[in-house]
Amino acid sequence: MSAPVQVLPEAKIAVPQVVIEKLVKKYGALRALGELSFSVGPGEWVALMGPSGSGKTTLVNILGGLDTLNSGRVVVDGIDLSKLSENDLVRYRAEKVGFVFQQFHLVAYLTALENVMLAQYFHSVTDEKQAEEALRRVGLADRMTHLPSQLSGGEQQRVAIARALINEPKIILADEPTGNLDEANEEIVLKIFRELHKSGHTILMVTHDPDIARQADRRIELAHGRLHFDTAQHGPGHPMACPLADTDDCCTPVSAEDEIRFDHLLEQIWICCEAGKPANVASLQPAGSPGSLPVLPAEPTGKILGRMTERHLVELQNGEAQLTPVGSQRARGVVRRHRLAERLFKDTFSADDTEAHTQACKFEHIISPELDQRICTFLGHPKTCPHGNPIPPGDCCNGKPKR
């Protein structure tokens, strides 16, 4: 007698919570989003990145029902936004999404509690106890009766988060939520987002900060209104702006040794450009002076430059190495970190020139963008290194005195 056939339960397939298909958005002749397609799973934290004008905020506004699309399809939690009337969009915004913006958008004459309850009002139900609980959740139990002018920037942003959460939205849309915050308040707000993520909220967060993006499950980069990079396709280990995102080599790993070699040669090419001299391949040194680099296996300069060319960091013409836009941006960062480190060791630790240079060569490869800005701020945003060479300014230097 044959054994009875065992019927296996049907496999459960996760249905995307956000589906974007060939999304196009135009403002007159300007195309803000062009044929954009990707999906987001339930409970996923996605960091949206890209240069100014790449379409990030436009995308968030469409997902939030604040703007409409010209063509394509956007489905959020089973709702096709292209088919909603204006009244339907109002209801959708109230029930499905929570907004957190860089600007807090609090009503100046309402207390923290009243600002949160205002969001309930648009949902047609007000519940003071629920609003109080939302403020406790973000650590503002003792600030409920304060007006926005009586709250710090970080506290105002936490009120905005409590307001975004009050109607228990399925999706949280955050547009640079830490952009106006100092470091301490930024960490408080990010901790709240980590807790929201842990509790199962789907988060789409626009950010320019690589350190914040690394905390997300996934990073999506837009460029000129199109999908430029997605870690779901290309892997999370690639640099924040992978120059190979659209090639077959995108997922080819770059060794730590090569990263150091690349930085060293990019720095030399930058210095040549700075001096108005050609960067002759024959004059570039792959190993540098003794003590200036970690011990690496010897390799010809031309071979290293060949790999750099494949990664669109440099171009080789008539025996000269020229920086591409991607290579120039990276070289600028290396030079900035090196010269800031020289300043730090020379001015703060009274190191002699040799020691300052040796330590700076090590630090230029490991200083994070966040630490770079901290060092620059600590030093008072210096304009030159101890040898008088210019330090490329960073975002932290805008409007700051330089010496």
N, C-alpha and C positions, 0 to 999 in steps of 0.2 A: 504493500500500500504506500503510495507516494505521500510525502510530507505535504501538509497544507501550504498553500502559497501565502507568504507573509506580505501583507500590504503595509508598506512603509508610509509614515506620515509625509504629507507634501512639504517640501522644503520651503522655508519662509525666506523670501527675498525682500531685503530692505528697499522700500520705495523712497526715492529722493524727496526731500521736503521742498526743495527749490529746483525748478527746471527752467533753464534759459536756452532757447533755441533760436539761432539766427536773429538775435535782437538787433534792431536798427533804431537809432534815435537821431533825428536831425533837428537843428535849429536854423531854419533858412537853408543857406548853402553849406553850413557847417555840419559835418557828420560827427556827432559826439560818440556814438557807438555804432560799430559796423559789423554785422554778421557775428555777433558774440554768442558763444554757446558753451555752457558748462552746467553741472548740477551740483547740489549740496545735499548731503545726507542729514537725517535727523540727529540733533545733538552735536553736529560738527562745528568747530570753531575755525573760521576761515579769515585769514588776514588778506585784505585787498590792498595791493601796492601798485606803484607806478608813478611816473612824474606828473607834475601839475598839468592838467588838461588831457590826461589819458582816459578820462571817463568814469573815474571811481565814484565821485559824488553823484553824477547822473545816474549811474547804475543803482546806487543806494536809494535815490529818490524814486526811481521806477519801482524797485522792489517794495518800497514803503507806501506806494500809492500816492505819492506827492507829485508825480509826473507820469505822463503816458508815453507809450511807445508808438513808433510809426509803423513798424512791421516786425514780424517774428512772433515769438510766443514766450510768455513768462507765466509760469504756474507756481504758486506758493501755497503749500499745504492743500493742494487739490483745487485751488481757485485760479482760473485763467483770468489774469488781470486785464487782458485786452478786451474782455467781454463785459467788464463792469461799467455801470453808469456812474455819474459823479456821486450820487447818493450811496451807491454800493461801495464806492471807494472810501467814502467817509466811514462806513460801517466796518469795512475791511481794516482800515487803519486803527480803529478803536479796538478791534477784537483780535487781530492776528499779529501785529507788530508793535515793538517798543522802540522808540527812538532815543539815542543819546548822541548829542552833537558836541562839537568843540566849544561852541558858544552855548551857554547853559539854558538860555531862553526861559528864564523864570520870570514870573510877573512880580514887578518890584514892590507892589503894595500888598502882596499876599504873603503870609507866613509860609515856612517850609511845609507845614501840615496842609495848609490851604492850597499850595501849589500842587501837592500830590493829589488832593481831593479833586482838583480841577480836572485832572485826567479821568477820574471816575465820573465826573459830571458829563463828559462827552460820551461816556459809555452808558449814560442814563441812570446810573446807580451810584450813590455816594455812601461810603461806609467809613466813618471816622476811625473806628477801631482797626480796620484793615489798613488804612493809610498810616496810622501810628505804627503798626507792625512793620510796614514797608520801610519806614524811617529807622526803626530799631535794627532792621536787617542790615542796613548800611552804616550802622554805628552812630546814628544821630538822635538817640532817645532824649538827649538833653538839649536839643536845638530845635525842637518842633515849632516853638512859637516865635522863632527869630525870623526877621525879614532877610531877603537875600543880601542887602547891604551890610547886615550884621554877621554874615557868614564868610569864611575864607573861600578862595576859589575851589579848593578841594571839597569843602563842605557843600558848596553850590552844585558841584558836579555829582556828588552823592545824592543830593535831593533830586537831581535830574534822573539819576538811575532809579531811585525809588519810584519816581513818577512813571518811568518807562515800564516798571515791573508791576504796577498796581493792578493792571487788568490781566495779569498772567499771560503775556503774549507767547506765542509759539516761537517767534523769531525776534532777536534783538539786533537792530541795525545801529552801529556805532560809527560815527564819522569823526576821526581824530579825537577820541574822548579824553585823551591826556594832553592834548596839544597846548592847553593854557595852564598846565599844572607844573608846580615845582617837583623835584625828585621825590620828596617824601609823600606828597599827595598822589603822585602818579602811582607809586607802589600800593597805596591804599586802594585806589580805584582798580588797579589791575588785579589785586587780590579778590575784589568783589567779582570781577569778570571770571576769574579762575573758579570761584565758588559757583557762579551761575553755570559755567560750563560743566562742572562736576555734577551739578544737579540735573543736567540734561537739556539745558537751553541751547538752541541753535544760534550761533553768533556770527555775524558778518561785520568785520571791523576794518575800516579804512585806517591805515597808518603809514607813516614814512619811516618809522623807527624799526630797524632790523631786529633789535633786541626784543621788542614787543611782538614782532611777527614770529619769532622763534617759539613763543609760548603757545601759538595757535597749532591746531592739528595740521593745518594745510596753508600754503601760501599761493595766492593767485596774483600774477602781475599783469596789468593792462598797459598797452602802449598804442597810442593813436586810436583808441576806442576798440581795440581788438585784444584777444587773449594772446599774451606774449609768453607766459610761463605759468605752469601749474605743477606743484610738487606731486599731485596725484598722478601725473603722467611721467614726470621726469625724475622723481625721487627727491627727498628732503635734503640730501647732502650737498646740493649744488649751491654756488654763491648766489647772493640775493638778486643779481642780474646776470643770469647765465648767458654767455655769448653764444652758446651752442644749442639754445633751447629749440631751435627749428631745424636741427641737423640730426643725422643718424648717430653722431658721437655724443649727444647730449648726456647720456648716462655713463660716459667713460670717466671714471674717477681720476682726479688729479692728486698725486701724492703730496704729502706734507713737504717732502724735500723739494719737489718742483715748485710748490707755492713759494718757498723761500728763494729759490733760484730766480723765479719770475720777478719777485719783488725787487731783488738786488739789481737785475738788469734794467727793470723799468725805472728804478731810481737813477741809474747812470744816464739813461736816455733823457729823462726829465732834466737832469742837471746840464746836459749838453744843450738841450733846447733853451734852457734858462740863460745860458751863456751865449746863445746865438751861434753855436757851433754844430756841425753835423755829427750825428752819433755813428761814427764809422764802426762797422761790425768788428774790424780787426783790433780796435782800441778798447772794446768792452771786455771786462774781466768777469768770468763766471764765478770765481771764488772770492775775490776781494782781498783786502789786506789781512794779514794774520790777526786772528781774534775777532774779526768783524762779522763772521758768520759761524753758525754751528758747523761742526765737521760734516762735510758732505762728500760723497764720492766724486772724483774729478770727472768732468764731462766737457767736451768742446762747446764753445759759445754758440757756434752755428747750429748745433743740434738742439740746444735749448731754445734758441730763437725760432727754430722751425716749429717746435711745439707751441710756442707763444703765437706764432702766425696762425696755426690751426685753430687756436682759441680766440683769434681776432683781437689779440692784445697789441700786436705790432704789425707793421708792413715793412717788407724789405725791398729797397729800390737802389740799384747801382751801388751796392755795398754799404748802404746806410740803413739804419733802423729808425722807423718813424712810428710814433704812438698813434693808435686808433683812438676814437672817442672813449671806448671802453678802457683801453690801456692807459689813456691820459688820466681818466678819473681814478683808476687804481694807483697809478704812479703818484698822483697828487696826494693821495692819502698816505702812501708810504713816506714820502718826503716830509709831509706835515708831522707825522708821528715821530720820525727820526729827529727832526729839528726841535720839536717840543721836548722830547726826551733829553736832548743835549742841554737845553735850557734848564730843565728840571735838575739834572745832575750837577750842572755847573753852578747855578744860582742857589739851589736849596741845599745841596750836599757838599758844595765847595770842591767838587772833583776837578782834577786837572784835565787838560784838553784830551789827552789820550784816553783816560778812563771814561770821560763823558762820551767820547765817540764810540768806544768799545761797547759800553752799556747801551747806548742808543741804538746800535746795530742789532742788538738782541731784542730790545723793546719794540722796535718798529714792526716786528712780525707778530707780536702778541697783544699789543694794546688794542682793546675793543673801541668802537666808535664812542661808546658811552664814557669810557675812561679817558679817551682822547679829549673829550669836551671838559671833563672834570679837571684834567691837568691844565688845559688851556685857561679855564676860569680861575683856577688856583694861582696860576702865574700872572694873572691880569691881562690875558689875551696879548701876549708879546707879538711884536711885528717881525722880529728877526731872531735868528739863532745866535749863540755867542760869537759866531764868526761873521755876523753881519748878513748872512743869507736870509732871504725872505721866507717867512713861515706862511704857507697858504692858509688863508682864514677859513674857519669853519662856521657852521650855523650858529654856534654859541657866540661868535664875535660880532654879530650884527648889532650895531649901535653901542658897542663896548669900547672903552678907551684902550688904545694900544700903545706899547712902548718899544 
